[in-house]
Amino acid sequence: MIFTRYAVYLTPEPGPLAQAGATWLGWDIATGSAVGTPDDRIIKRPRKYGFHGTIKPPFRLIDGQTPDGLKHAFKRFCADVRPVMLQGLTLAQIGGFIALVPTGDVSELADLAGRAVSDLDSFRAPPTDQDLTRRRQTRLTADQDANLIKWGYPYFFKDFQFHMTLTGPLKRDQFDAVMTQANDHFASCLPSPFSIKSLTLSGEREDGMFQEILRCPLG
């Protein structure tokens, strides 16, 4: 299969949380197939990415690198880093959308993401002028803009905020109802603690949907 972009994601191990995320968004990233009957009014924007938390955001391969080379480097990276244990996950409002976010100390996860960003960066094509313009519409700080130029994305290192997106932008009067709906959907499967034992290399298909390419254990 041909992929237009690649990303390193944290996707839940097969089980209740992964299933709940897939049916909420209507897309199973592990199998690359539609599932469930999602509310398209609230999940249209995040659906294409599948249920995930971003470690290294989507990027195009730079000329001279190959998908097979990326796969080998990803395997080596995963073998060289340790699993991470988080206190748990909880529902939260982030700006205009709802997501699952970690509770407790996230410094080890931030370090893991930072390493993925830097260790695999030789495979990433630089951002286009359109990419830069789009990202700068969100009023970046000086550090975030420097990250954008150097790493192709603003929110790394001290600005890293792990989240698993559940909705697109919501209107103010939608939040309470959607939060209740999400709580009912996820309440029985939110992990505590949340053990991160693997990462997933994912690809954007020609139809715009993301699909798991390779899941590798950590350590």
DRENDO-1510 file (C-alpha; in Angstrom, 1 decimal, always signed):
<recs>
REC; n; res; u; v; w
REC; 1; MET; +0.0; +0.0; +0.0 .
REC; 2; ILE; +1.2; +3.5; -0.8 .
REC; 3; PHE; +1.2; +6.1; +2.0 .
REC; 4; THR; +1.5; +9.8; +1.5 .
REC; 5; ARG; +2.6; +10.6; +5.1 .
REC; 6; TYR; +3.8; +8.7; +8.2 .
REC; 7; ALA; +3.4; +9.3; +11.9 .
REC; 8; VAL; +4.4; +7.7; +15.2 .
REC; 9; TYR; +1.4; +7.2; +17.4 .
REC; 10; LEU; +0.6; +5.7; +20.7 .
REC; 11; THR; -2.4; +3.5; +20.0 .
REC; 12; PRO; -3.9; +1.3; +22.8 .
REC; 13; GLU; -3.1; -2.4; +22.9 .
REC; 14; PRO; -6.0; -4.5; +21.5 .
REC; 15; GLY; -8.8; -4.5; +24.1 .
REC; 16; PRO; -11.7; -2.5; +25.5 .
REC; 17; LEU; -10.0; +0.9; +25.3 .
REC; 18; ALA; -8.9; +0.4; +21.7 .
REC; 19; GLN; -12.4; -0.9; +20.8 .
REC; 20; ALA; -14.1; +2.0; +22.5 .
REC; 21; GLY; -11.9; +4.6; +20.7 .
REC; 22; ALA; -12.5; +2.9; +17.3 .
REC; 23; THR; -16.3; +2.8; +17.7 .
REC; 24; TRP; -16.4; +6.4; +19.0 .
REC; 25; LEU; -14.5; +7.7; +15.9 .
REC; 26; GLY; -16.0; +5.2; +13.5 .
REC; 27; TRP; -12.5; +4.1; +12.3 .
REC; 28; ASP; -10.3; +1.2; +13.4 .
REC; 29; ILE; -6.8; +2.3; +12.8 .
REC; 30; ALA; -5.4; -1.2; +13.5 .
REC; 31; THR; -7.4; -2.8; +10.7 .
REC; 32; GLY; -7.9; +0.2; +8.5 .
REC; 33; SER; -11.7; -0.2; +8.4 .
REC; 34; ALA; -14.9; +1.6; +9.4 .
REC; 35; VAL; -16.6; +0.5; +12.5 .
REC; 36; GLY; -19.6; +1.5; +14.6 .
REC; 37; THR; -22.1; +4.3; +13.9 .
REC; 38; PRO; -20.3; +7.5; +15.1 .
REC; 39; ASP; -21.8; +11.0; +15.4 .
REC; 40; ASP; -20.4; +12.6; +12.3 .
REC; 41; ARG; -21.2; +16.1; +13.6 .
REC; 42; ILE; -18.5; +15.9; +16.3 .
REC; 43; ILE; -15.9; +13.4; +15.0 .
REC; 44; LYS; -15.6; +14.3; +11.3 .
REC; 45; ARG; -12.2; +16.1; +11.8 .
REC; 46; PRO; -10.4; +13.5; +14.0 .
REC; 47; ARG; -11.9; +10.4; +12.4 .
REC; 48; LYS; -9.3; +10.1; +9.6 .
REC; 49; TYR; -6.4; +9.8; +12.1 .
REC; 50; GLY; -8.0; +7.0; +14.2 .
REC; 51; PHE; -7.9; +6.7; +18.0 .
REC; 52; HIS; -4.3; +7.7; +19.0 .
REC; 53; GLY; -2.0; +10.0; +20.9 .
REC; 54; THR; +0.6; +11.7; +18.8 .
REC; 55; ILE; +4.3; +11.0; +19.5 .
REC; 56; LYS; +5.8; +12.2; +16.2 .
REC; 57; PRO; +3.2; +14.0; +14.1 .
REC; 58; PRO; +2.5; +13.2; +10.4 .
REC; 59; PHE; +5.3; +13.9; +8.0 .
REC; 60; ARG; +6.3; +13.3; +4.4 .
REC; 61; LEU; +9.3; +11.2; +3.6 .
REC; 62; ILE; +12.3; +13.3; +2.5 .
REC; 63; ASP; +13.9; +12.4; -0.9 .
REC; 64; GLY; +16.4; +9.7; -0.5 .
REC; 65; GLN; +14.6; +7.8; +2.4 .
REC; 66; THR; +12.4; +4.8; +1.9 .
REC; 67; PRO; +9.4; +3.3; +3.8 .
REC; 68; ASP; +11.5; +0.2; +4.5 .
REC; 69; GLY; +14.3; +2.3; +5.9 .
REC; 70; LEU; +11.8; +4.1; +8.2 .
REC; 71; LYS; +10.4; +0.8; +9.4 .
REC; 72; HIS; +13.8; -0.5; +10.3 .
REC; 73; ALA; +14.7; +2.8; +12.1 .
REC; 74; PHE; +11.4; +2.7; +14.0 .
REC; 75; LYS; +12.0; -0.9; +15.2 .
REC; 76; ARG; +15.5; +0.1; +16.4 .
REC; 77; PHE; +14.1; +3.2; +18.2 .
REC; 78; CYS; +11.4; +1.2; +20.0 .
REC; 79; ALA; +13.9; -1.5; +21.1 .
REC; 80; ASP; +16.1; +1.2; +22.6 .
REC; 81; VAL; +13.5; +3.0; +24.8 .
REC; 82; ARG; +11.8; +1.8; +27.9 .
REC; 83; PRO; +8.0; +1.3; +28.5 .
REC; 84; VAL; +6.3; +4.2; +30.3 .
REC; 85; MET; +3.7; +4.0; +33.1 .
REC; 86; LEU; +1.2; +6.8; +33.5 .
REC; 87; GLN; -1.2; +7.2; +36.4 .
REC; 88; GLY; -4.2; +7.0; +34.1 .
REC; 89; LEU; -6.4; +8.7; +31.5 .
REC; 90; THR; -9.3; +11.1; +32.0 .
REC; 91; LEU; -11.6; +13.2; +29.8 .
REC; 92; ALA; -10.8; +16.9; +29.4 .
REC; 93; GLN; -11.6; +19.9; +27.4 .
REC; 94; ILE; -8.7; +21.3; +25.5 .
REC; 95; GLY; -9.5; +24.6; +23.9 .
REC; 96; GLY; -12.5; +23.9; +21.6 .
REC; 97; PHE; -12.4; +20.1; +21.6 .
REC; 98; ILE; -12.6; +17.1; +24.0 .
REC; 99; ALA; -9.9; +14.5; +24.4 .
REC; 100; LEU; -8.5; +11.9; +26.8 .
REC; 101; VAL; -5.4; +13.2; +28.6 .
REC; 102; PRO; -3.0; +11.6; +31.1 .
REC; 103; THR; -3.1; +12.2; +34.8 .
REC; 104; GLY; -0.1; +12.5; +37.0 .
REC; 105; ASP; +3.5; +13.0; +36.0 .
REC; 106; VAL; +4.0; +12.9; +32.2 .
REC; 107; SER; +7.7; +13.7; +32.1 .
REC; 108; GLU; +8.8; +10.2; +30.9 .
REC; 109; LEU; +6.3; +10.3; +28.1 .
REC; 110; ALA; +7.4; +13.8; +27.1 .
REC; 111; ASP; +11.0; +12.5; +27.0 .
REC; 112; LEU; +10.0; +9.5; +24.9 .
REC; 113; ALA; +8.2; +11.8; +22.4 .
REC; 114; GLY; +11.2; +14.1; +22.3 .
REC; 115; ARG; +13.5; +11.2; +21.5 .
REC; 116; ALA; +11.2; +10.0; +18.7 .
REC; 117; VAL; +11.1; +13.5; +17.2 .
REC; 118; SER; +14.9; +13.8; +17.1 .
REC; 119; ASP; +15.9; +10.2; +16.4 .
REC; 120; LEU; +13.6; +9.8; +13.4 .
REC; 121; ASP; +13.9; +13.3; +12.0 .
REC; 122; SER; +16.3; +12.3; +9.2 .
REC; 123; PHE; +13.3; +10.8; +7.5 .
REC; 124; ARG; +11.1; +13.9; +7.6 .
REC; 125; ALA; +10.8; +16.3; +4.7 .
REC; 126; PRO; +10.8; +19.9; +5.8 .
REC; 127; PRO; +7.5; +21.7; +6.1 .
REC; 128; THR; +6.1; +23.5; +3.1 .
REC; 129; ASP; +5.3; +27.2; +3.1 .
REC; 130; GLN; +1.7; +26.3; +3.3 .
REC; 131; ASP; +2.4; +24.1; +6.4 .
REC; 132; LEU; +4.2; +27.0; +8.1 .
REC; 133; THR; +1.4; +29.5; +7.3 .
REC; 134; ARG; -1.3; +27.2; +8.6 .
REC; 135; ARG; +0.6; +26.5; +11.9 .
REC; 136; ARG; +1.3; +30.1; +12.5 .
REC; 137; GLN; -2.3; +31.0; +12.4 .
REC; 138; THR; -2.5; +29.8; +16.1 .
REC; 139; ARG; -0.3; +32.5; +17.6 .
REC; 140; LEU; +2.8; +30.5; +18.4 .
REC; 141; THR; +5.3; +31.5; +21.0 .
REC; 142; ALA; +8.9; +32.1; +19.9 .
REC; 143; ASP; +9.9; +28.7; +21.2 .
REC; 144; GLN; +7.0; +27.0; +19.4 .
REC; 145; ASP; +7.9; +28.8; +16.1 .
REC; 146; ALA; +11.5; +27.6; +16.5 .
REC; 147; ASN; +10.2; +24.1; +17.0 .
REC; 148; LEU; +8.1; +24.4; +13.9 .
REC; 149; ILE; +11.1; +25.5; +11.8 .
REC; 150; LYS; +13.5; +22.9; +13.2 .
REC; 151; TRP; +11.2; +19.9; +13.7 .
REC; 152; GLY; +8.1; +20.7; +11.5 .
REC; 153; TYR; +5.7; +21.0; +14.5 .
REC; 154; PRO; +5.3; +23.5; +17.3 .
REC; 155; TYR; +4.4; +21.5; +20.3 .
REC; 156; PHE; +7.4; +19.5; +21.3 .
REC; 157; PHE; +9.6; +19.2; +24.5 .
REC; 158; LYS; +8.4; +21.6; +27.1 .
REC; 159; ASP; +5.3; +22.4; +25.0 .
REC; 160; PHE; +4.4; +18.7; +24.5 .
REC; 161; GLN; +0.8; +18.0; +25.6 .
REC; 162; PHE; -0.2; +14.4; +25.1 .
REC; 163; HIS; -3.9; +13.9; +24.2 .
REC; 164; MET; -6.1; +11.4; +22.4 .
REC; 165; THR; -8.5; +13.6; +20.4 .
REC; 166; LEU; -12.2; +12.6; +20.5 .
REC; 167; THR; -13.9; +15.5; +18.7 .
REC; 168; GLY; -13.5; +18.3; +16.3 .
REC; 169; PRO; -14.1; +21.9; +17.4 .
REC; 170; LEU; -17.4; +22.2; +19.4 .
REC; 171; LYS; -19.8; +25.0; +20.0 .
REC; 172; ARG; -20.0; +26.3; +23.5 .
REC; 173; ASP; -23.5; +24.8; +24.0 .
REC; 174; GLN; -22.4; +21.4; +22.9 .
REC; 175; PHE; -19.7; +20.7; +25.5 .
REC; 176; ASP; -21.9; +19.4; +28.4 .
REC; 177; ALA; -23.8; +17.0; +26.2 .
REC; 178; VAL; -20.8; +15.6; +24.4 .
REC; 179; MET; -18.8; +15.3; +27.6 .
REC; 180; THR; -21.6; +13.3; +29.1 .
REC; 181; GLN; -21.8; +11.1; +26.0 .
REC; 182; ALA; -18.0; +10.5; +26.0 .
REC; 183; ASN; -18.1; +9.7; +29.7 .
REC; 184; ASP; -20.8; +7.1; +29.2 .
REC; 185; HIS; -18.8; +5.6; +26.3 .
REC; 186; PHE; -15.4; +5.4; +27.9 .
REC; 187; ALA; -16.1; +5.2; +31.7 .
REC; 188; SER; -15.8; +1.4; +31.9 .
REC; 189; CYS; -12.5; +1.2; +30.1 .
REC; 190; LEU; -10.3; +4.1; +31.2 .
REC; 191; PRO; -7.1; +2.5; +32.4 .
REC; 192; SER; -5.6; +3.3; +35.8 .
REC; 193; PRO; -2.6; +3.0; +35.6 .
REC; 194; PHE; -2.0; +3.3; +31.9 .
REC; 195; SER; +0.9; +1.2; +30.7 .
REC; 196; ILE; +2.6; +2.2; +27.4 .
REC; 197; LYS; +4.4; -0.9; +26.2 .
REC; 198; SER; +4.4; -0.3; +22.4 .
REC; 199; LEU; +4.3; +2.4; +19.7 .
REC; 200; THR; +2.7; +2.3; +16.3 .
REC; 201; LEU; +4.0; +3.5; +13.0 .
REC; 202; SER; +1.0; +4.6; +11.0 .
REC; 203; GLY; +0.6; +5.8; +7.4 .
REC; 204; GLU; -1.9; +8.1; +5.6 .
REC; 205; ARG; -3.5; +6.2; +2.8 .
REC; 206; GLU; -4.3; +7.8; -0.6 .
REC; 207; ASP; -7.9; +8.2; +0.6 .
REC; 208; GLY; -6.7; +10.3; +3.5 .
REC; 209; MET; -7.3; +7.7; +6.3 .
REC; 210; PHE; -4.6; +6.6; +8.6 .
REC; 211; GLN; -3.8; +2.9; +9.1 .
REC; 212; GLU; -1.4; +1.0; +11.3 .
REC; 213; ILE; +1.7; -0.2; +9.5 .
REC; 214; LEU; +3.7; -1.6; +12.3 .
REC; 215; ARG; +3.3; -2.0; +16.1 .
REC; 216; CYS; +6.6; -2.5; +18.0 .
REC; 217; PRO; +7.1; -3.3; +21.7 .
REC; 218; LEU; +9.3; -0.9; +23.8 .
REC; 219; GLY; +12.5; -2.1; +25.3 .
</recs>
